[in-house]
Amino acid sequence: MRISNGSSGNNIGRRRGTPRRKTGTGNMILNQKSILILVALCATIFSMGLIVGTRIFGTPEDANKNDNSKNNNNNNSNGGAGTGASAAQHASPLVAATSKVAPSDIQNLILESARAEKFERELENLEEAARKRGDKKLAAHLRGGLAPGDVNYNPHHAVDDVVEADGVGGGGGGDGAMYAGDNGDHNVDNVQHNEGQGDSMHNHFVDALKREMKRDMDKLAKGEKKIIDGFHKAEDKAKDAAMRLRGVGGSRGTGSAATSSLPMYPYMTSPISANYDFSHYEPLGGSRFTEYKEGDSPYDLTSTSILHQSDELARSRRYHVLGAMKHVWKNYKEFAFGRDELHPISKSATSNWGGMGTTLVDSLDTLWLMGMKDEFWEGRDWVRDNLSHDHVGQVSGFETTIRSLGGLLAAYDFSKDKTFLDKADDLGSRLIKAYDTPSGLPHGSINLRSGVSSNFGWNSNAYILAEIGTQQVEYRYLARATGKELYEKKSDHVFEILHDMQPADGLFPQNIRDGYGSPSFSGSKISFGAMGDSTYEYMLKVWVQGGKKEDMYREMWDKAMMGVHDQLVQKTTPNGLTFLADRDNGRIIRKMDHLACFMGGALALGAYTDPRGLESDRAQRDLKTAKALTYTCYQMYARTKTGIAPEFMEFPSGNGDDMQVPGSAHFYILRPETVEAFYYLNKLTGDPIYREWGWEVFQSIEKYCKTKYGYGSLKDVNNPGFVEDRMESFFMAETLKYLYLLFDPDSEIDPLNKHVFNTEAHPVRIFEN
């Protein structure tokens, strides 16, 4: 969240109160698929156990038959076979075990094979001796393999390719092919027999065993096929159901019958070349994709081929976002490693956030998620050897919590390297002192060295809503990771206070006074932009983080969203675009901050986690607004000359323009909130359109913000060519991360079921995980 709308000023509060969130149905599919795979695996193992057990030990009917002919069988086995059984007890555990039960046909053959095993060992000894003499051809013959000079020799086959007794090569087929690669230890098809006694008996065994095993494998194959076919059918049904769910759009109860009448998605393009030249890109202009402006789902997305094409296209775009991060990190490492910020034009470095390596710490989990593990561990080494908070003076408690504390915790959550947790605990133990106030609300500014805290004089020493209500995700995780309950207790107390203060319409004024331990509102301005935004975000996120069990947070969120729809959701003229207005003294102010675009993602996440269900009236209302609002945020980009949105947009009524760039806020400081909304809506609904819009935004950033040493803020979104020597750490922590995740169908991140993002886009696992 940003305190002022100017493009310059002090560092404290230049981005106060931001929001984010994500994922859905795709993860449900993965869970169902995992269960089905487990069931299929268990069934397969069980079937194999039954077959092998039946063949070795016989069925109950076999046992009855064996009892009736026991004497006869014993007499038959007193000769050679009986001697073989005695020998087998020393030669094979399997033979020893089967010699104690009534023999079936296959058991008799196994008992007979005891003598064959001795013959096998003799052949192996001869083969080993041939190898030692260097006679590879003889060794190959002794093991039944093919060697150069043999009629059936093929240099593309392994040495273990088989030659059966009748001279037919077994390599790629036949019953014996299943043993290929057995290294000759006990491969019944890998031996040519030329001896009298062993040859006759062993061939008898081999033929019978192969027939038995072929029947068993045929039965097993049929059983496996039934299981696999059943699994695929169940998987297809699950995918179809999920695709229908993803296509619900703004209408209720959309199923296959409803979506079948919709046209197919028409905007798919070819994958992007690795050599794509962004300098040739020209923004395409606004007033396109108008079928999305009301928050509807205008196309049938139930086709898995459409989603597959979208994923393939996304992967080709992901490559270029990774390239952007590599470009930044290369120059940061060379010119500013360990410093708070790199200046992307002058390549100079500054420590304007207290000298805590803010850009490095803020970027760690982005490096991890992009697969830049070498760079991640280099960052870890710097944190371990150089990061210290002993020398740090006055800082913004909010900004330091969401950037530095959040960055350390996410790095720990991914890597489990205790270095990050130890540094986070040290930082948290200093920041938490800001909560030592009469009411328990945290001061906005704290000296990490002395522990002295205060509120900001420029805000008349009032508490700022977005600051006091946007630290809970971090402290609650830190409490669980360290076992220090104080972190969670103090931060949760803030929402207990806010819960008691929440107005009837659910909407909080952005300033609060501490009246000697009895907080009260100061002023009446309400905004989902600067100074207000992320407290609403954390109402929902803390509830998700806690496993959706702490009802107070969800109730506060739902109450606030009712107020949003009753009072702040507005339409532009003449085209009826949806936006969230500010309110002051009961008067609607027709403007919307870029920061407020986080609500597209937050509303979608709220809809997909609604306790009443996604198909409920409330969830459908929120999802429809999420989509309509995100379309407007996209238009805030598309309707400028650079294809990049300003700090906020005005929506005048009656002048013929839906929106206009204000003279006081025509800059862009690399903000992430719109691409954040794209990410959540694509992840939750599966609609590829959000990737299309995100790609347009990324192309404009590449063309108009990229510098030799990084990416700079754009001075005027309608006047290309003027880039400022300033690159916020949240460009790497949020903007590039959300763009990468938007184009990454293979990501491990699952905010709907496994992760929760803090307001700086640092994901940590929810408590159930």
Secondary structure, DSSP 8 states (H G I E B T S, - for coil): --S-SSS-S-STTTT---------HHHHHHHHHHHHHHHHHHHHHHHHHHHHHHHHH--HHHHHHHHHTHHHHHHHHTTHHHHHHHHHHHH-HHHHHHTTS---HHHHHHHHHHHHHHHHHHHHHHHHHHHHHT-HHHHHHHTT---TTSTT--TTS-TT--B-TTS-B-TTSSGGGGGTTSTTSS-TTS-----HHHHHHHHHHHHHHHHHHHHHHHHHHHHHHHHHHHHHHHHHHHHHHHHHHHT-TTSTT--HHHHTTS-B---------TT--GGG-----SS--GGGTTS---SB---HHHHHHHHHHHHHHHHHHHHHHHHHHHHHHHH-TTSSEE-TTT--EE-TTSSS-HHHHHHHHHHHHTT-HHHHHHHHHHHHHH---TT--EEEHHHHIIIIIHHHHHHHHHH--HHHHHHHHHHHHHHGGGG-SSSS---SEEETTT--EE--GGGTT-EEHHHHTSSHHHHHHHHHHH--HHHHHHHHHHHHHHHHH--TTS---SEEEEETTEEEE-S--B-SSTTTHHHHHHHHHHHHHTTS--HHHHHHHHHHHHHIIIIIEEE-TTT--EEE-EEETTEEE-EEEGGGGHHHHHHHHHHHT-TT-TTSHHHHHHHHHHHHHHHHHHHHHHTSSSS---SEEE--SSSS-S-B--TT---B----HHHHHHHHHHHHH--THHHHHHHHHHHHHHHHTB-SSSB--BS-TTSTT-B-S---THIIIIIHHHHHHHT-TT----TTTTEEE-TTS-EEE-TT-
